[in-house]
Amino acid sequence: MTYSSVQENDTQQPLAEQDTVFIEQKIEWLEKKRVKHVSSLHLYEDRIESEHHVYYLEDIFDLSYRWSEEQIGFLYIHTVFGIRTFHIHSSPEEFISAFHTLDHL
């Protein structure tokens, strides 16, 4: 299976969530601006959903991260299609622990 676009109308509650951050840089007139966008990863029994994609657990090898307090960290989703990186501002330990309780690859 490949990852796909997020489907609307899902009533299932996530088992865990992890906030992610994207910082967009814009240049307006003579000024450079940074716009911070916050979204979440949602862990379900069969998948992880981001704002724009679905990663099915059968395609995920593992999750890992690098993070220090007061810094932007990185959460990595290791899939059969490659590694997907997300920027994070908080520890993903609970999210990863919940992931490891599920059956995957």
N, C-alpha and C positions, 0 to 999 in steps of 0.2 A: 504494500500500500504506500501511497505517497502522502505527503502532507497536503492539506487542502485548505480552502478558505473557511472561515468560521461560519457556522450555520446559526441563524437566529432561531428563536422559539424553543430553545433547550431549557427545560424546567429542572433538570438535575442540579443539585447543589454541589459545589466544588468541595473536595476533601481538604484542600489547602490552597492558599493564595500567596503570591510573591509580587510585591510592587517592583516595577521596572521603570527606568528613566531614559528618555531620549532628549538630548539637548540640541536644538536646532539653532543654527547661526544664520542671522539675516543681516543684510546690509541695506539700510534705508537712508537715502540721501547721503549724508556724510557720517553716518553713525552705524556702528556695528552692534547688533543686539543679540542676546542669547535668550531663547525661549525654551523653558523646561516643560516637557510633556511627560506626564506620569500615567502609566497604565499597569495592568496586572497580568500575571500568568495564573491560570486556573488549572489545578490538578483534579482530574476526574478519574474514575476507576479504569477507564480505557484510553485516556488521552490527556495531553496538556494543551491548553488553548492560550494563544496570545491574542492580541487585538486583531491581528490579520491572518493568523495561521492556526492550523490544528496539527499537532504532532501525536500520532497514535503510539501507545506504549509498545506495541509489537515492533515498532521501528526505532525505539530508543534503547541504546546500549546502557547509558548511565548519565548522571548529572554530576557536575563538579563546580567549584567556585573558587575565586580569590577575592577576599574582602577584608578591609580594615576599617575600624570605626573612623568616622569623619572624612572618609574618602569614597570615591566612586569605586565599586567593585564590579566583578564580572561573574555572571552565572552562565555556565556552558551546558547546552543540551547536546549530547553525543548521539547522533542518529546514524542510520545506515546511509544517509544522504550527505553526511558531513556534520560539522559542528556549528551550532547556532549560538551566538553570543548575545547576552542581554546585560545592560548596565543596571546595577542595583545600588541602593543606599542603605540597605539593612541586611542583616544576616539571613541567608536562605536555609539555615540548618533545619528548621521545622519543615519547610517545603521538601527538602531532599529526604529527610527522614520519612515523611509520609509517602514519598515516591518509592522508597525502598521497601515499604510494606506491601506494595502491589506486585502482581505478576507482570513481568515485562521480559522481552527478548530472552 
